[in-house]
Amino acid sequence: MTIRFTPEAAIELEDVLSYLTAHSPEGARNVGTRIQQVLSNLSEYPLTGMRTSLQPMRRVAVTPYPYLIFYLPGDDEIIVVGIRHAARDPSSTPDRL
């Protein structure tokens, strides 16, 4: 199964990694690697994430880091619609369905 990012989600990922790189290059590498691992797992098990109130959107935590990946599972692809720090206002949940 393929993983595709919306343009907004790609920018959010870039913003997260740029911010972390400015403060801790090693931390940015660790978070980036973990995000890749989580996405790889989603490609195998697309329903792993928790349901959200915006069906069919799901979210999965990037443990042990405080980031959430919001995505839409499909038959042939997963569409990542957002990446958020878990401490952000819940109203910032992506609503791009």
Sequence and secondary structure as in RCSB ss.txt:
>XXXX:A:sequence
MTIRFTPEAAIELEDVLSYLTAHSPEGARNVGTRIQQVLSNLSEYPLTGMRTSLQPMRRVAVTPYPYLIFYLPGD
DEIIVVGIRHAARDPSSTPDRL
>XXXX:A:secstr
 EEEE HHHHHHHHHHHHHHHHH HHHHHHHHHHHHHHHHHHHH TT SEE SSTT EEEE TTSSEEEEEEE S
SEEEEEEEEETTS GGGS    
